[in-house]
């Protein structure tokens, strides 16, 4: 007599289209948040550069300040 434990394969419930889209949506949200964080950091660093470093990179103080004033969500 076979006394081994057998698990019946249960069918998985169908995922709704919203649930199916969730992983992709979460990845896009995470990527957007990472982009916003990087912009915020880069603009803060740009604001802190001295005039010599700005000249070396070919960026005027006015252009650096204008870029640094942009909100993180703007390109």
N, CA, C and O atoms as a MOPAC input file, in Angstrom:
PM7 MOZYME 1SCF
protein

 N      0.83300 1    -1.16400 1     0.00000 1
 C      0.00000 1     0.00000 1     0.00000 1
 C      0.89000 1     1.24300 1     0.00000 1
 O      1.85000 1     1.33000 1     0.76600 1
 N      0.57600 1     2.16300 1    -0.82900 1
 C      1.36100 1     3.39200 1    -0.95500 1
 C      0.84500 1     4.43000 1     0.04000 1
 O     -0.28400 1     4.90600 1    -0.08000 1
 N      1.68600 1     4.78200 1     1.03300 1
 C      1.28400 1     5.75300 1     2.05300 1
 C      1.97800 1     7.10200 1     1.86400 1
 O      1.99500 1     7.92400 1     2.78000 1
 N      2.53100 1     7.32300 1     0.71900 1
 C      3.22200 1     8.59700 1     0.49500 1
 C      2.21700 1     9.74300 1     0.40200 1
 O      1.07700 1     9.57600 1    -0.03000 1
 N      2.67300 1    10.86100 1     0.80800 1
 C      1.83300 1    12.06000 1     0.79900 1
 C      1.79000 1    12.62500 1    -0.61200 1
 O      2.82500 1    12.86300 1    -1.23600 1
 N      0.60700 1    12.83000 1    -1.08900 1
 C      0.45600 1    13.38500 1    -2.43100 1
 C     -0.29700 1    14.69600 1    -2.32600 1
 O     -1.35500 1    14.78800 1    -1.70400 1
 N      0.27600 1    15.69400 1    -2.94700 1
 C     -0.37000 1    16.99900 1    -2.96500 1
 C     -1.08300 1    17.16900 1    -4.29600 1
 O     -0.50200 1    17.00600 1    -5.36900 1
 N     -2.30500 1    17.48700 1    -4.19300 1
 C     -3.06900 1    17.71700 1    -5.42000 1
 C     -2.69500 1    19.09500 1    -5.96900 1
 O     -2.63000 1    20.08100 1    -5.23500 1
 N     -2.45900 1    19.13000 1    -7.24300 1
 C     -2.15000 1    20.40500 1    -7.88700 1
 C     -3.42400 1    21.22500 1    -7.97200 1
 O     -4.38800 1    20.84400 1    -8.63600 1
 N     -3.40600 1    22.35400 1    -7.28800 1
 C     -4.57600 1    23.22700 1    -7.33700 1
 C     -4.36100 1    24.28200 1    -8.40500 1
 O     -3.27600 1    24.85400 1    -8.51000 1
 N     -5.36100 1    24.53200 1    -9.17400 1
 C     -5.19000 1    25.58400 1   -10.19000 1
 C     -5.05300 1    26.93600 1    -9.51500 1
 O     -5.72800 1    27.22500 1    -8.52700 1
 N     -4.16900 1    27.76100 1   -10.06400 1
 C     -3.98700 1    29.10800 1    -9.53400 1
 C     -5.14400 1    29.97400 1    -9.98800 1
 O     -5.61400 1    29.85000 1   -11.11900 1
 N     -5.60000 1    30.84400 1    -9.11800 1
 C     -6.66300 1    31.75100 1    -9.54700 1
 C     -6.12300 1    32.71300 1   -10.61000 1
 O     -4.96700 1    33.13400 1   -10.56600 1
 N     -6.97200 1    33.03500 1   -11.53800 1
 C     -6.56200 1    33.95700 1   -12.59900 1
 C     -6.28400 1    35.32200 1   -11.98900 1
 O     -7.03300 1    35.80000 1   -11.13800 1
 N     -5.19100 1    35.94500 1   -12.44000 1
 C     -4.85300 1    37.27800 1   -11.94600 1
 C     -5.61300 1    38.31200 1   -12.75200 1
 O     -5.75000 1    38.20200 1   -13.97100 1
 N     -6.09500 1    39.30300 1   -12.05600 1
 C     -6.77800 1    40.38200 1   -12.77200 1
 C     -5.74800 1    41.15700 1   -13.57100 1
 O     -4.54800 1    41.04100 1   -13.31700 1
 N     -6.19700 1    41.93300 1   -14.51700 1
 C     -5.25900 1    42.71100 1   -15.32600 1
 C     -4.51500 1    43.71100 1   -14.46100 1
 O     -3.35700 1    44.02400 1   -14.73900 1
 N     -5.16000 1    44.21900 1   -13.41100 1
 C     -4.48100 1    45.15400 1   -12.50100 1
 C     -3.36900 1    44.43900 1   -11.73900 1
 O     -2.27200 1    44.97500 1   -11.58100 1
 N     -3.65700 1    43.23500 1   -11.27100 1
 C     -2.63800 1    42.47300 1   -10.54800 1
 C     -1.50400 1    42.07500 1   -11.47800 1
 O     -0.34200 1    42.05600 1   -11.07100 1
 N     -1.82600 1    41.76200 1   -12.70600 1
 C     -0.78700 1    41.39000 1   -13.67300 1
 C      0.10100 1    42.58300 1   -13.99400 1
 O      1.29100 1    42.40700 1   -14.25500 1
 N     -0.44500 1    43.78300 1   -13.98000 1
 C      0.31700 1    44.98500 1   -14.30800 1
 C      1.10300 1    45.50100 1   -13.10100 1
 O      2.02100 1    46.30400 1   -13.26900 1
 N      0.76500 1    45.06100 1   -11.90400 1
 C      1.38100 1    45.59100 1   -10.68700 1
 C      2.90400 1    45.49000 1   -10.66200 1
 O      3.55100 1    46.47900 1   -10.32000 1
 N      3.51400 1    44.35500 1   -11.00400 1
 C      4.98700 1    44.31200 1   -10.95500 1
 C      5.63900 1    45.34800 1   -11.87500 1
 O      6.61500 1    45.99400 1   -11.49100 1
 N      5.11200 1    45.50200 1   -13.06300 1
 C      5.66600 1    46.50000 1   -13.97700 1
 C      5.45500 1    47.90900 1   -13.46400 1
 O      6.33100 1    48.76500 1   -13.58600 1
 N      4.29800 1    48.14100 1   -12.89500 1
 C      3.99500 1    49.45700 1   -12.33800 1
 C      4.91700 1    49.76100 1   -11.16500 1
 O      5.42600 1    50.87500 1   -11.04800 1
 N      5.13200 1    48.78900 1   -10.30700 1
 C      6.01800 1    48.99900 1    -9.16300 1
 C      7.44600 1    49.28000 1    -9.60400 1
 O      8.13200 1    50.10700 1    -9.00400 1
 N      7.90000 1    48.59200 1   -10.66000 1
 C      9.25000 1    48.84700 1   -11.18800 1
 C      9.35400 1    50.26600 1   -11.72900 1
 O     10.35800 1    50.94500 1   -11.51200 1
 N      8.31000 1    50.71800 1   -12.44000 1
 C      8.33000 1    52.08000 1   -12.99400 1
 C      8.31500 1    53.12300 1   -11.88100 1
 O      9.00000 1    54.14100 1   -11.97200 1
 N      7.54900 1    52.87500 1   -10.85000 1
 C      7.50300 1    53.80400 1    -9.71300 1
 C      8.87500 1    53.86700 1    -9.03700 1
 O      9.36500 1    54.95100 1    -8.72100 1
 N      9.48400 1    52.71700 1    -8.81800 1
 C     10.80500 1    52.68200 1    -8.18300 1
 C     11.84100 1    53.40300 1    -9.04100 1
 O     12.68100 1    54.13600 1    -8.52000 1
 N     11.78200 1    53.19600 1   -10.35400 1
 C     12.72400 1    53.86900 1   -11.25400 1
 C     12.51400 1    55.38100 1   -11.23400 1
 O     13.48200 1    56.14200 1   -11.24400 1
 N     11.26700 1    55.81400 1   -11.20600 1
 C     10.97400 1    57.24500 1   -11.15200 1
 C     11.49000 1    57.85300 1    -9.85900 1
 O     12.09000 1    58.92800 1    -9.87600 1
 N     11.26400 1    57.18000 1    -8.74500 1
 C     11.75100 1    57.68400 1    -7.46000 1
 C     13.27500 1    57.77300 1    -7.43900 1
 O     13.83500 1    58.72900 1    -6.90200 1
 N     13.94300 1    56.78700 1    -8.01600 1
 C     15.41500 1    56.80800 1    -8.07700 1
 C     15.89600 1    57.96800 1    -8.94300 1
 O     16.87900 1    58.62800 1    -8.60500 1
 N     15.21400 1    58.22000 1   -10.05000 1
 C     15.57000 1    59.34000 1   -10.92600 1
 C     15.39900 1    60.65900 1   -10.20100 1
 O     16.26800 1    61.52900 1   -10.27100 1
 N     14.28300 1    60.81100 1    -9.50400 1
 C     14.02900 1    62.05300 1    -8.76400 1
 C     15.08200 1    62.26700 1    -7.67700 1
 O     15.55000 1    63.38700 1    -7.47000 1
 N     15.44500 1    61.20600 1    -6.99600 1
 C     16.45900 1    61.31800 1    -5.94600 1
 C     17.80700 1    61.72700 1    -6.54300 1
 O     18.51000 1    62.56500 1    -5.97700 1
 N     18.16200 1    61.13900 1    -7.67900 1
 C     19.42400 1    61.48300 1    -8.33500 1
 C     19.41700 1    62.94000 1    -8.79600 1
 O     20.41200 1    63.64400 1    -8.62400 1
 N     18.31200 1    63.40100 1    -9.37800 1
 C     18.22700 1    64.81300 1    -9.80400 1
 C     18.38900 1    65.75400 1    -8.62500 1
 O     19.10400 1    66.75300 1    -8.70900 1
 N     17.72100 1    65.43100 1    -7.52500 1
 C     17.82100 1    66.27800 1    -6.33900 1
 C     19.27600 1    66.38400 1    -5.86800 1
 O     19.77000 1    67.47300 1    -5.57700 1
 N     19.94900 1    65.23200 1    -5.79800 1
 C     21.34900 1    65.20500 1    -5.35200 1
 C     22.24800 1    65.96700 1    -6.31400 1
 O     23.08900 1    66.75800 1    -5.88800 1
 N     22.07100 1    65.72800 1    -7.62600 1
 C     22.92000 1    66.38400 1    -8.62100 1
 C     22.72300 1    67.89400 1    -8.61900 1
 O     23.69000 1    68.64500 1    -8.75200 1
 N     21.49500 1    68.33900 1    -8.47100 1
 C     21.24100 1    69.77800 1    -8.45100 1
 C     21.79600 1    70.42100 1    -7.18500 1
 O     22.28600 1    71.54900 1    -7.21900 1
 N     21.71800 1    69.70900 1    -6.08200 1
 C     22.31100 1    70.22100 1    -4.84000 1
 C     23.83200 1    70.33200 1    -5.00600 1
 O     24.42900 1    71.32700 1    -4.59700 1
 N     24.44900 1    69.32300 1    -5.59700 1
 C     25.89500 1    69.35600 1    -5.81900 1
 C     26.28100 1    70.45000 1    -6.79700 1
 O     27.30500 1    71.10700 1    -6.60800 1
 N     25.49100 1    70.66100 1    -7.83500 1
 C     25.74800 1    71.72000 1    -8.80700 1
 C     25.71900 1    73.08400 1    -8.12400 1
 O     26.55800 1    73.94100 1    -8.40300 1
 N     24.76200 1    73.28000 1    -7.23800 1
 C     24.64100 1    74.54600 1    -6.50500 1
 C     25.88200 1    74.79700 1    -5.64900 1
 O     26.25300 1    75.94800 1    -5.42000 1
 N     26.52000 1    73.73500 1    -5.17800 1
 C     27.66900 1    73.86400 1    -4.27800 1
 C     29.00500 1    74.03100 1    -5.00200 1
 O     30.01800 1    74.30400 1    -4.35600 1
 N     29.03000 1    73.87400 1    -6.32800 1
 C     30.29200 1    74.02400 1    -7.05900 1
 C     30.76100 1    75.47300 1    -7.00700 1
 O     29.95600 1    76.40300 1    -7.07400 1
 N     32.08300 1    75.65400 1    -6.88500 1
 C     32.60300 1    77.02200 1    -6.90200 1
 C     32.75600 1    77.49900 1    -8.35200 1
 O     32.65300 1    76.71500 1    -9.29500 1
 N     33.00200 1    78.79500 1    -8.50100 1
 C     33.06700 1    79.40200 1    -9.83900 1
 C     34.15900 1    78.78200 1   -10.71000 1
 O     33.97700 1    78.63000 1   -11.91800 1
 N     35.29800 1    78.42200 1   -10.09800 1
 C     36.39000 1    77.81500 1   -10.87300 1
 C     35.95000 1    76.49000 1   -11.48700 1
 O     36.20200 1    76.23300 1   -12.66400 1
 N     35.29400 1    75.65500 1   -10.69200 1
 C     34.83000 1    74.36600 1   -11.22300 1
 C     33.75900 1    74.56200 1   -12.29300 1
 O     33.73200 1    73.83400 1   -13.28500 1
 N     32.88400 1    75.53600 1   -12.09800 1
 C     31.86700 1    75.80700 1   -13.12200 1
 C     32.53400 1    76.25600 1   -14.42100 1
 O     32.14500 1    75.81500 1   -15.50200 1
 N     33.53600 1    77.13100 1   -14.32000 1
 C     34.25100 1    77.58100 1   -15.52500 1
 C     34.91600 1    76.40200 1   -16.22200 1
 O     34.89100 1    76.29800 1   -17.44800 1
 N     35.51600 1    75.50500 1   -15.42000 1
 C     36.19800 1    74.32600 1   -15.99800 1
 C     35.22400 1    73.45600 1   -16.78400 1
 O     35.61000 1    72.83100 1   -17.77200 1
 N     33.99500 1    73.41100 1   -16.36400 1
 C     33.00400 1    72.57800 1   -17.04900 1
 C     32.23000 1    73.35300 1   -18.11400 1
 O     31.43500 1    72.77500 1   -18.85400 1
 N     32.46800 1    74.67200 1   -18.18800 1
 C     31.79800 1    75.47500 1   -19.20900 1
 C     30.37700 1    75.86400 1   -18.85700 1
 O     29.56700 1    76.15100 1   -19.73800 1
 N     30.07400 1    75.87300 1   -17.56400 1
 C     28.72700 1    76.23200 1   -17.11100 1
 C     28.80000 1    77.57000 1   -16.38300 1
 O     29.63000 1    77.75000 1   -15.49300 1
 N     27.94900 1    78.49000 1   -16.75400 1
 C     27.93200 1    79.78100 1   -16.06200 1
 C     27.24900 1    79.63600 1   -14.71000 1
 O     26.47400 1    78.70600 1   -14.48900 1
 N     27.54400 1    80.56100 1   -13.81200 1
 C     26.90100 1    80.54400 1   -12.49800 1
 C     25.38400 1    80.67600 1   -12.66100 1
 O     24.62100 1    80.00700 1   -11.96500 1
 N     24.95100 1    81.54600 1   -13.58800 1
 C     23.51400 1    81.75000 1   -13.80400 1
 C     22.84200 1    80.46500 1   -14.28900 1
 O     21.75100 1    80.12300 1   -13.83300 1
 N     23.49300 1    79.75600 1   -15.21200 1
 C     22.92500 1    78.50500 1   -15.71800 1
 C     22.87500 1    77.44600 1   -14.61200 1
 O     21.90900 1    76.68900 1   -14.51200 1
 N     23.92400 1    77.40000 1   -13.78500 1
 C     23.95900 1    76.43600 1   -12.68100 1
 C     22.85000 1    76.73400 1   -11.67400 1
 O     22.17300 1    75.82500 1   -11.19400 1
 N     22.67300 1    78.01100 1   -11.36200 1
 C     21.61600 1    78.39200 1   -10.41100 1
 C     20.23700 1    78.09400 1   -10.98400 1
 O     19.35500 1    77.62500 1   -10.26500 1
 N     20.04500 1    78.36100 1   -12.26500 1
 C     18.74800 1    78.08900 1   -12.89400 1
 C     18.43300 1    76.59600 1   -12.85300 1
 O     17.30000 1    76.20400 1   -12.57400 1
 N     19.42700 1    75.77300 1   -13.13000 1
 C     19.23000 1    74.32000 1   -13.08300 1
 C     18.97700 1    73.85700 1   -11.65000 1
 O     18.11500 1    73.01200 1   -11.40700 1
 N     19.72600 1    74.41200 1   -10.71000 1
 C     19.60200 1    73.99800 1    -9.31200 1
 C     18.24400 1    74.39000 1    -8.72300 1
 O     17.76800 1    73.73800 1    -7.79400 1
 N     17.62300 1    75.43100 1    -9.24100 1
 C     16.31600 1    75.87000 1    -8.73000 1
 C     15.16300 1    75.00900 1    -9.23000 1
 O     14.06600 1    75.07200 1    -8.67500 1
 N     15.38600 1    74.21400 1   -10.25700 1
 C     14.30500 1    73.37100 1   -10.78900 1
 C     13.87900 1    72.34500 1    -9.74300 1
 O     14.71800 1    71.82200 1    -9.01100 1
 N     12.58800 1    72.05800 1    -9.66900 1
 C     12.15000 1    70.97500 1    -8.77700 1
 C     12.64200 1    69.62100 1    -9.30600 1
 O     12.87800 1    69.46400 1   -10.50400 1
 N     12.78800 1    68.67200 1    -8.42200 1
 C     13.34700 1    67.36700 1    -8.80500 1
 C     12.54100 1    66.63600 1    -9.86500 1
 O     13.09500 1    65.80400 1   -10.58500 1
 N     11.27200 1    66.91700 1    -9.98100 1
 C     10.44200 1    66.19400 1   -10.94800 1
 C     10.54200 1    66.78700 1   -12.35000 1
 O     10.02600 1    66.19400 1   -13.29800 1
 N     11.18600 1    67.93100 1   -12.50700 1
 C     11.34800 1    68.53600 1   -13.84400 1
 C     12.66000 1    68.12600 1   -14.45600 1
 O     13.68200 1    68.03100 1   -13.77700 1
 N     12.61700 1    67.88500 1   -15.74900 1
 C     13.84700 1    67.53900 1   -16.46700 1
 C     14.68700 1    68.75000 1   -16.67800 1
 O     15.76400 1    68.65800 1   -17.26700 1

